[in-house]
Amino acid sequence: MRVERDIAIDAPPERIWELVTNPDDYDGFWHGITRLERRNNKDGLGARFTIRMRIGSADIGGLVEIVECDEYADMAWTSITGIDHRVRWRLRDAGDGRTRVVLRLSWDSPGGLLGNVADRLAAPMVATTLEETLKNLALELEDEEVKEQVADEDGKSLPGRLLYELGSARVLIEAGVIRPMRPDRLWGVLRTLQKWGRSPAAGAISLAERYPEETMIVDELGQLTFSEVDTRTNALAHALSDQGILEGDGVGVMCRNHRGFIEATVALSKLGADALYLNTAFAGPQLVEVVKREKPKALIFDEEFYGLLEEAGHRRKRFVAWHDEATCEDPTLDELMSEGDPSPVVPPLREGRAVILTSGTTGTPKGASRGNPESIDPVVAYLSKIPLKSRYTVHVAAPLFHSWGFAHFSLGLILGMTFSLRRKFDPEACLAEVSRTRADALAVVPVMMQRILELPDETIAKYDTSSLKVVGASGSALPGDLSTRWMDRFGDTLYNLYGSTEVAYATLATPADLRADPGTAGRPLPRTLVVVLDADDQPVSREEQGRIFVGNDSLFGGYTGGGTKETVRGLMSTGDVGRFDDAGRLSVDGREDDMIVSGGENVFPEEVEGLLADHEAIAEVAVVGVDDDTFGQRLRAIVVRRRGTTLTADDVRTHVRSHLTRHKVPRDVEFADALPRNSTGKILRRQLAQPKNHD
């Protein structure tokens, strides 16, 4: 078995070579090392030392000898005693003063089914060890000043933070992921992992083995058990295969929140096909552009989108996931499942990938390709800060095709949660669903919280939401005092996650964080590095604004159409600007590309937007930059008044002028009945570029 990872480091090979060929330095960057001892006086070829490292819960190692040492290029050691393994370092010039560093660890498998299971379980942990080691090596080469500026609140340096070990087992036990089970069921779960890896198929199959008769999905058609979903997706996978959908094929999925989305995802995973999740708010031209670029072999869609997909679906196989009245001739998923073979599917040679599209609010939606996680570390990091538990019922109001909704689907497959779903969000219906299912958790985007709080008090009071233990919000910033108003009404159960389609997750704000600072994005999650950099890619001081970069185990693998996000020293840009406060909480000030220059002054519209969102007479507000012949650019505010108020444009300007500097006062103020938003609640700023009603 062999696992290999690589990284580009901003340093010459000679400097890196000094570290990787000197075992005395390994305790400064090798992830999980527990013992290091020289056994002879040689350097380079023939040097022997004892090394032990922790991989997962195992402490492995022994006596090793360096058997290859090609200066500034290759170094390898092999084991003399202990587990038979080999390690290789490879250094290559990557140009621009950078060096490509490859680290490989290989070992001999004990063979047999148990050996294969052990290898499959060990490989992700080995991968994590190699990745963290390479990150730490890169950071070890940074200036001491840089390390000090990005030290965490406990004073740990960057390597210290990345080497910090979570109590993973404790977290997973408390969440109920690890629990005693019958030997036959444990064996079934192990066999599933060995066959299916960490794919959605693996989650669905293993949960059917653990909780066969318990409810997995509750939607407007009724309930389905874990066993029923497993059987139905077997039949669907066989039927799709009969239709020509094969391992490695791409399939577009344009579904609202219902069983069809989940069953399509699991069935495609069982086939090893790639799922391309299409935004249900896309217009026809966007769909045509995305489908032309991504080239899915087939489309699975709700019948309401039949007209929108007519051009995009030309010469492609099409299957209907949901229909109220059959108005097209394409076969439905129910028909396919009724005809398909319900027997277990043969595992594919490759795991299917999920492609989540960016929102497209500032340009053409891009496909962000993401494989299945190689370790459970991201789940542990999340569960260490947000109290979700095994077998909870979660009402997923956020769209499942969106990163936040899909994250709860993925977590649910690990925690064995029951998914409560409704096709379309309605604020009162959401409360009714929470009350009816006694939901433990609710997944929303901030605009949904706003819509719920706009309901009359007597309407909210009709529904018992006391079962809620976690309300998870993400997808856009929490405007104004929304978090405080929500917690005052529904209790201190609100958790706000900041991330992006590309970096997945970065920081999490707990109820305590939001009480202290209602708009905060919170603190970095464990095993996650978040830094704020200046224009020269150097860390800024606390309270100083800069560009936000993130490092974690879930960075995406690049856009499907080519290209990726900017990276600096292995950390990926979120595209946002922000700052850390003295308490270590991150504030996100806005998008880098939203900044305007008005009269020579840099202005982020989101700062003005946040101020106005707190005004008692304003229900919603958006602030955008527009061209100006005199100042280059100026601010325009589009305001939705609260019912019964008589706010004027001068009132808006006076409010901003009394709190911010003069160049941040909007010259244009317009009033609207509502702001244009996409299906995840993000404001469609391009539609606000032209003036509507001047006041």
ChimeraX attribute file (.defattr): number of C-alpha atoms within 10 A of each C-alpha:
attribute: neighborCount
match mode: 1-to-1
recipient: residues
	/A:1	13
	/A:2	16
	/A:3	18
	/A:4	16
	/A:5	18
	/A:6	17
	/A:7	18
	/A:8	21
	/A:9	25
	/A:10	21
	/A:11	17
	/A:12	19
	/A:13	22
	/A:14	13
	/A:15	12
	/A:16	20
	/A:17	18
	/A:18	13
	/A:19	17
	/A:20	20
	/A:21	22
	/A:22	12
	/A:23	21
	/A:24	13
	/A:25	13
	/A:26	18
	/A:27	13
	/A:28	17
	/A:29	23
	/A:30	23
	/A:31	27
	/A:32	20
	/A:33	21
	/A:34	14
	/A:35	15
	/A:36	19
	/A:37	13
	/A:38	15
	/A:39	13
	/A:40	10
	/A:41	9
	/A:42	12
	/A:43	13
	/A:44	18
	/A:45	16
	/A:46	16
	/A:47	19
	/A:48	24
	/A:49	21
	/A:50	18
	/A:51	19
	/A:52	17
	/A:53	18
	/A:54	17
	/A:55	19
	/A:56	17
	/A:57	9
	/A:58	9
	/A:59	13
	/A:60	14
	/A:61	22
	/A:62	18
	/A:63	19
	/A:64	24
	/A:65	20
	/A:66	22
	/A:67	17
	/A:68	16
	/A:69	18
	/A:70	12
	/A:71	14
	/A:72	19
	/A:73	15
	/A:74	18
	/A:75	22
	/A:76	21
	/A:77	21
	/A:78	20
	/A:79	22
	/A:80	16
	/A:81	13
	/A:82	12
	/A:83	13
	/A:84	15
	/A:85	20
	/A:86	19
	/A:87	19
	/A:88	19
	/A:89	20
	/A:90	20
	/A:91	24
	/A:92	16
	/A:93	17
	/A:94	15
	/A:95	11
	/A:96	9
	/A:97	11
	/A:98	16
	/A:99	22
	/A:100	18
	/A:101	23
	/A:102	18
	/A:103	21
	/A:104	18
	/A:105	22
	/A:106	17
	/A:107	16
	/A:108	13
	/A:109	15
	/A:110	11
	/A:111	11
	/A:112	9
	/A:113	11
	/A:114	14
	/A:115	14
	/A:116	17
	/A:117	17
	/A:118	16
	/A:119	20
	/A:120	18
	/A:121	18
	/A:122	17
	/A:123	20
	/A:124	21
	/A:125	20
	/A:126	24
	/A:127	21
	/A:128	21
	/A:129	22
	/A:130	23
	/A:131	21
	/A:132	23
	/A:133	24
	/A:134	24
	/A:135	24
	/A:136	22
	/A:137	23
	/A:138	21
	/A:139	21
	/A:140	18
	/A:141	15
	/A:142	16
	/A:143	9
	/A:144	11
	/A:145	10
	/A:146	15
	/A:147	18
	/A:148	14
	/A:149	17
	/A:150	21
	/A:151	16
	/A:152	16
	/A:153	10
	/A:154	8
	/A:155	12
	/A:156	16
	/A:157	20
	/A:158	22
	/A:159	22
	/A:160	17
	/A:161	19
	/A:162	21
	/A:163	21
	/A:164	14
	/A:165	12
	/A:166	14
	/A:167	11
	/A:168	18
	/A:169	14
	/A:170	13
	/A:171	20
	/A:172	20
	/A:173	14
	/A:174	17
	/A:175	21
	/A:176	17
	/A:177	16
	/A:178	14
	/A:179	10
	/A:180	9
	/A:181	10
	/A:182	9
	/A:183	9
	/A:184	11
	/A:185	14
	/A:186	15
	/A:187	13
	/A:188	16
	/A:189	20
	/A:190	19
	/A:191	18
	/A:192	21
	/A:193	20
	/A:194	20
	/A:195	17
	/A:196	25
	/A:197	22
	/A:198	20
	/A:199	22
	/A:200	26
	/A:201	30
	/A:202	24
	/A:203	25
	/A:204	27
	/A:205	27
	/A:206	27
	/A:207	23
	/A:208	22
	/A:209	20
	/A:210	20
	/A:211	16
	/A:212	17
	/A:213	13
	/A:214	19
	/A:215	21
	/A:216	27
	/A:217	24
	/A:218	21
	/A:219	17
	/A:220	13
	/A:221	10
	/A:222	8
	/A:223	16
	/A:224	20
	/A:225	19
	/A:226	24
	/A:227	22
	/A:228	18
	/A:229	23
	/A:230	27
	/A:231	20
	/A:232	24
	/A:233	32
	/A:234	28
	/A:235	25
	/A:236	29
	/A:237	31
	/A:238	25
	/A:239	22
	/A:240	22
	/A:241	16
	/A:242	12
	/A:243	12
	/A:244	13
	/A:245	21
	/A:246	18
	/A:247	20
	/A:248	18
	/A:249	18
	/A:250	24
	/A:251	27
	/A:252	23
	/A:253	26
	/A:254	24
	/A:255	28
	/A:256	23
	/A:257	23
	/A:258	24
	/A:259	27
	/A:260	22
	/A:261	21
	/A:262	21
	/A:263	22
	/A:264	23
	/A:265	23
	/A:266	27
	/A:267	27
	/A:268	32
	/A:269	27
	/A:270	29
	/A:271	28
	/A:272	26
	/A:273	24
	/A:274	25
	/A:275	26
	/A:276	28
	/A:277	25
	/A:278	27
	/A:279	26
	/A:280	22
	/A:281	15
	/A:282	19
	/A:283	12
	/A:284	16
	/A:285	13
	/A:286	18
	/A:287	22
	/A:288	19
	/A:289	14
	/A:290	23
	/A:291	22
	/A:292	12
	/A:293	13
	/A:294	18
	/A:295	16
	/A:296	20
	/A:297	18
	/A:298	23
	/A:299	25
	/A:300	28
	/A:301	27
	/A:302	22
	/A:303	23
	/A:304	16
	/A:305	17
	/A:306	17
	/A:307	12
	/A:308	18
	/A:309	21
	/A:310	13
	/A:311	14
	/A:312	21
	/A:313	22
	/A:314	11
	/A:315	10
	/A:316	13
	/A:317	17
	/A:318	21
	/A:319	22
	/A:320	27
	/A:321	24
	/A:322	22
	/A:323	13
	/A:324	8
	/A:325	8
	/A:326	12
	/A:327	10
	/A:328	12
	/A:329	9
	/A:330	14
	/A:331	15
	/A:332	22
	/A:333	24
	/A:334	17
	/A:335	13
	/A:336	21
	/A:337	20
	/A:338	14
	/A:339	13
	/A:340	20
	/A:341	18
	/A:342	18
	/A:343	13
	/A:344	15
	/A:345	17
	/A:346	12
	/A:347	18
	/A:348	17
	/A:349	12
	/A:350	14
	/A:351	24
	/A:352	26
	/A:353	21
	/A:354	24
	/A:355	27
	/A:356	26
	/A:357	24
	/A:358	21
	/A:359	23
	/A:360	15
	/A:361	15
	/A:362	12
	/A:363	9
	/A:364	13
	/A:365	19
	/A:366	21
	/A:367	25
	/A:368	23
	/A:369	22
	/A:370	22
	/A:371	16
	/A:372	15
	/A:373	15
	/A:374	18
	/A:375	20
	/A:376	16
	/A:377	20
	/A:378	20
	/A:379	18
	/A:380	21
	/A:381	19
	/A:382	20
	/A:383	20
	/A:384	20
	/A:385	15
	/A:386	21
	/A:387	15
	/A:388	25
	/A:389	21
	/A:390	21
	/A:391	21
	/A:392	19
	/A:393	27
	/A:394	27
	/A:395	28
	/A:396	26
	/A:397	23
	/A:398	30
	/A:399	25
	/A:400	22
	/A:401	26
	/A:402	21
	/A:403	26
	/A:404	27
	/A:405	23
	/A:406	19
	/A:407	17
	/A:408	23
	/A:409	21
	/A:410	18
	/A:411	18
	/A:412	23
	/A:413	23
	/A:414	22
	/A:415	23
	/A:416	27
	/A:417	26
	/A:418	27
	/A:419	29
	/A:420	26
	/A:421	24
	/A:422	23
	/A:423	15
	/A:424	15
	/A:425	19
	/A:426	14
	/A:427	18
	/A:428	16
	/A:429	14
	/A:430	21
	/A:431	21
	/A:432	17
	/A:433	20
	/A:434	23
	/A:435	18
	/A:436	12
	/A:437	16
	/A:438	18
	/A:439	24
	/A:440	23
	/A:441	26
	/A:442	24
	/A:443	22
	/A:444	24
	/A:445	24
	/A:446	23
	/A:447	23
	/A:448	20
	/A:449	18
	/A:450	19
	/A:451	13
	/A:452	18
	/A:453	18
	/A:454	13
	/A:455	13
	/A:456	9
	/A:457	10
	/A:458	8
	/A:459	11
	/A:460	19
	/A:461	12
	/A:462	12
	/A:463	17
	/A:464	14
	/A:465	21
	/A:466	13
	/A:467	14
	/A:468	21
	/A:469	20
	/A:470	20
	/A:471	25
	/A:472	25
	/A:473	27
	/A:474	24
	/A:475	24
	/A:476	18
	/A:477	23
	/A:478	23
	/A:479	22
	/A:480	18
	/A:481	18
	/A:482	20
	/A:483	26
	/A:484	20
	/A:485	15
	/A:486	18
	/A:487	16
	/A:488	10
	/A:489	13
	/A:490	16
	/A:491	17
	/A:492	19
	/A:493	19
	/A:494	24
	/A:495	24
	/A:496	29
	/A:497	28
	/A:498	26
	/A:499	20
	/A:500	21
	/A:501	23
	/A:502	27
	/A:503	23
	/A:504	21
	/A:505	27
	/A:506	27
	/A:507	23
	/A:508	27
	/A:509	28
	/A:510	22
	/A:511	21
	/A:512	14
	/A:513	19
	/A:514	23
	/A:515	16
	/A:516	12
	/A:517	17
	/A:518	20
	/A:519	23
	/A:520	27
	/A:521	28
	/A:522	28
	/A:523	22
	/A:524	23
	/A:525	23
	/A:526	23
	/A:527	21
	/A:528	19
	/A:529	19
	/A:530	21
	/A:531	24
	/A:532	25
	/A:533	22
	/A:534	15
	/A:535	9
	/A:536	6
	/A:537	14
	/A:538	16
	/A:539	21
	/A:540	20
	/A:541	17
	/A:542	17
	/A:543	15
	/A:544	14
	/A:545	18
	/A:546	24
	/A:547	25
	/A:548	26
	/A:549	25
	/A:550	25
	/A:551	23
	/A:552	23
	/A:553	19
	/A:554	20
	/A:555	20
	/A:556	20
	/A:557	15
	/A:558	16
	/A:559	19
	/A:560	17
	/A:561	13
	/A:562	9
	/A:563	9
	/A:564	15
	/A:565	16
	/A:566	12
	/A:567	14
	/A:568	16
	/A:569	16
	/A:570	19
	/A:571	20
	/A:572	22
	/A:573	24
	/A:574	24
	/A:575	17
	/A:576	18
	/A:577	24
	/A:578	22
	/A:579	23
	/A:580	25
	/A:581	14
	/A:582	11
	/A:583	11
	/A:584	15
	/A:585	21
	/A:586	28
	/A:587	21
	/A:588	22
	/A:589	21
	/A:590	19
	/A:591	17
	/A:592	16
	/A:593	11
	/A:594	17
	/A:595	17
	/A:596	21
	/A:597	17
	/A:598	20
	/A:599	13
	/A:600	11
	/A:601	11
	/A:602	12
	/A:603	20
	/A:604	22
	/A:605	24
	/A:606	20
	/A:607	15
	/A:608	23
	/A:609	21
	/A:610	20
	/A:611	17
	/A:612	25
	/A:613	21
	/A:614	16
	/A:615	17
	/A:616	11
	/A:617	18
	/A:618	17
	/A:619	18
	/A:620	23
	/A:621	25
	/A:622	23
	/A:623	23
	/A:624	24
	/A:625	22
	/A:626	17
	/A:627	14
	/A:628	12
	/A:629	7
	/A:630	9
	/A:631	12
	/A:632	13
	/A:633	19
	/A:634	24
	/A:635	24
	/A:636	22
	/A:637	26
	/A:638	26
	/A:639	27
	/A:640	20
	/A:641	21
	/A:642	16
	/A:643	9
	/A:644	7
	/A:645	10
	/A:646	9
	/A:647	16
	/A:648	15
	/A:649	18
	/A:650	12
	/A:651	12
	/A:652	19
	/A:653	19
	/A:654	13
	/A:655	14
	/A:656	19
	/A:657	15
	/A:658	10
	/A:659	12
	/A:660	13
	/A:661	9
	/A:662	11
	/A:663	17
	/A:664	21
	/A:665	22
	/A:666	23
	/A:667	13
	/A:668	19
	/A:669	23
	/A:670	18
	/A:671	19
	/A:672	14
	/A:673	12
	/A:674	13
	/A:675	20
	/A:676	15
	/A:677	15
	/A:678	16
	/A:679	19
	/A:680	25
	/A:681	17
	/A:682	19
	/A:683	18
	/A:684	17
	/A:685	17
	/A:686	12
	/A:687	12
	/A:688	19
	/A:689	13
	/A:690	9
	/A:691	14
	/A:692	12
	/A:693	11
	/A:694	10
	/A:695	10
